[in-house]
């Protein structure tokens, strides 16, 4: 049943990418459907931005297709985990900020910039964000099913049962400061979402909308959640019985959002500024500093997470099923894995009485 759901979600995600890819391709080729002001951005910056975003969504479509194939379970973990981490960081804050801002505009009667845009026609937002909404649900939903098929034994473990891998102490040295930094940056975003103008240039403060405010709230809450998840993973003392999947989900979403929607956006604006001399695209003051720090924090979490994933999955494969003795042979592990995937009751047998 899980395989059927995974295949269905993956195929829907691929289809959801098609309208966005078609629109981006038209813009790159010089056709501008839905663009109301073609002189706002320089041609080089416009083409470069659309090529990059086209490639990002094309990678998402390829990854979604790979998740539905049997070979996906044999693919290197990083080859799928990294683009899906990036996709989570782009789609989750985008859709939560969009939904929150649109709901606020509907309730309060405030102007919604998506319906009164002077750069892109309103139908463009419908096509783009409608596709993103479907893509977010289906692609990330497919990845959840895939992760439980591939790393289910690790995800169901309590935090106290995580093996003490060789670099765990080193990971704490880097991850704890990164988590503290994410919490501080998340607090700044929440303040901005609440209406504070701390460190914000006057022009940027005056151009705020319900969508931008909701996006700040989303970025801030995701960063705070990511910080909490990271601390629980490396310092599990307060909640040792908590399953790994819960703090890992928080750390995954929060760090990805900070890196993709914060740090990478700041980096992209810096590149755009270089391609369009005279256009101050890079945020100034505190917003620029926040973007740079989010990029650094995200890179630290990415590196630490890569090492942890490799070590933990290796430790899980090499750990015998019962207390002592040598690791099970490959054939026995394969039979155990097949039996685990075949039924839910078998999966529950892997849980000790202390974990229930």
C-alpha positions, -999 to +999 in steps of 0.1 A: +000+000+000+029+024+009+045+017-025+012+026-043+009+058-024+045+067-030+041+061-068+009+081-070+024+110-050+056+110-071+037+111-104+014+139-093+045+159-082+060+154-116+028+167-133+026+196-109+060+208-121+050+210-158+032+244-158+060+262-140+087+246-162+067+256-193+063+292-181+100+295-172+111+281-206+090+307-224+105+335-204+140+323-211+133+321-248+122+357-249+085+353-247+069+372-218+034+359-211+020+374-179+049+399-175+034+434-172+067+453-168+095+439-189+119+468-180+120+464-142+148+438-143+178+438-166+177+411-194+208+392-181+195+390-146+160+380-158+173+352-180+198+340-153+171+339-126+147+320-148+173+295-159+183+288-123+146+284-111+139+263-142+167+239-133+156+238-096+121+227-105+135+203-132+156+186-105+125+184-083+107+166-111+136+142-116+138+134-079+100+129-076+103+104-105+133+087-089+114+082-056+088+061-074+113+037-090+128+006-073+162+020-081+154+049-058+161+027-027+195+019-040+205+055-050+231+072-028+214+089+001+229+123-005+218+123-042+182+124-030+184+139+005+201+172-006+177+182-033+148+172-011+162+192+018+165+222-005+129+216-018+117+215+018+134+248+025+119+265-005+084+251-005+074+249+032+081+286+041+068+298+008+034+280+011+030+287+049+038+324+043+015+326+013-014+308+031-010+329+062-007+362+043-037+354+020-058+344+050-049+376+069-057+397+038-091+380+035-100+385+072-087+420+076-095+434+041-058+444+036-045+446+000-031+413-013-002+420-036-008+388-055-041+402-068-029+437-075+006+431-088+021+456-113+050+433-124+033+400-131-004+393-140-025+378-113-030+346-133+008+339-131+006+337-093-022+313-096-003+290-120+030+292-101+018+290-065-010+265-073+017+242-088+039+248-058+011+239-034+005+206-051+042+200-054+048+207-017+022+182-006+030+154-031+068+157-033+074+160+004+047+134+012+064+110-012+097+116+006+082+109+040+070+075+027+104+069+010+123+078+042+103+054+063+110+026+038+147+033+037+155+045+072+125+034+091+144+015+117+165+046+125+136+070+125+116+050+150+144+047+175+142+067+207+169+094+211+186+075+239+192+046+215+212+066+189+246+050+186+275+071+199+293+075+165+328+087+161+321+123+153+291+128+177+311+149+201+325+170+172+290+175+159+279+190+192+307+215+190+294+228+157+256+221+158+249+237+192+262+271+182+244+268+149+212+260+168+217+290+190+223+312+160+191+299+143+171+307+174+185+342+174+178+347+137+143+332+141+136+357+169+145+386+146+122+373+119+093+370+144+099+406+155+098+417+119+067+397+113+051+414+143+058+449+128+091+458+143+114+479+121+146+468+140+175+473+116+152+476+085+158+504+061+129+529+059+121+520+023+118+483+030+096+489+061+073+511+040+069+484+013+058+456+037+026+437+028+005+410+045+024+384+025+058+397+035+048+399+072+034+364+071+066+352+055+086+367+083+065+349+108+069+316+089+107+320+086+110+329+123+089+300+136+106+275+113+141+287+125+130+284+162+116+249+155+148+239+137+169+251+166+148+231+190+151+200+168+189+203+165+194+207+203+172+176+209+192+155+184+226+163+199+216+169+235+187+144+241+188+146+279+154+163+284+134+139+263+155+107+258+124+086+249+113+108+220+115+091+186+142+104+164+118+113+136+102+142+156+133+163+163+148+153+129+116+166+112+119+200+131+157+202+124+152+193+087+125+219+080+140+247+101+175+244+088+164+240+053+141+270+054+169+292+068+194+280+042+172+280+011+148+308+017+172+329+038+208+323+029+204+312-007+180+341-014+205+365+000+232+349-022+210+351-052+203+387-047+240+394-044+246+377-077+217+396-093+233+428-080+265+419-097+247+412-130+227+445-128+252+473-119+234+501-102+206+480-088+208+476-051+195+441-049+214+430-018+196+438+014+213+464+035+217+467+073+204+439+095+184+421+068+216+416+048+235+403+079+207+379+088+208+365+053+245+359+054+243+343+088+215+320+077+236+309+048+265+300+073+242+283+098+226+262+070+260+251+057+271+240+092+239+220+096+242+205+061+278+193+068+270+180+103+238+163+090+257+146+061+283+131+085+255+120+109+234+104+082+264+084+069+275+073+104+241+065+117+230+044+087+263+026+088+259+019+125+223+007+120+234-017+093+262-031+114+242-034+146+231-070+153+194-076+159+200-091+194+224-076+220+257-092+210+274-113+185+287-104+150+266-084+125+240-104+105+251-115+071+239-096+040+213-122+031+199-122+066+197-084+067+179-085+033+153-110+046+148-089+077+144-058+056+118-075+033+099-088+063+099-053+079+085-037+048+059-065+043+038-058+073+032-032+101+031-058+129+066-068+120+077-032+123+062-030+157+082-060+168+113-039+165+101-016+193+111-025+228+087-023+257+105+009+270+098+027+237+060+022+238 
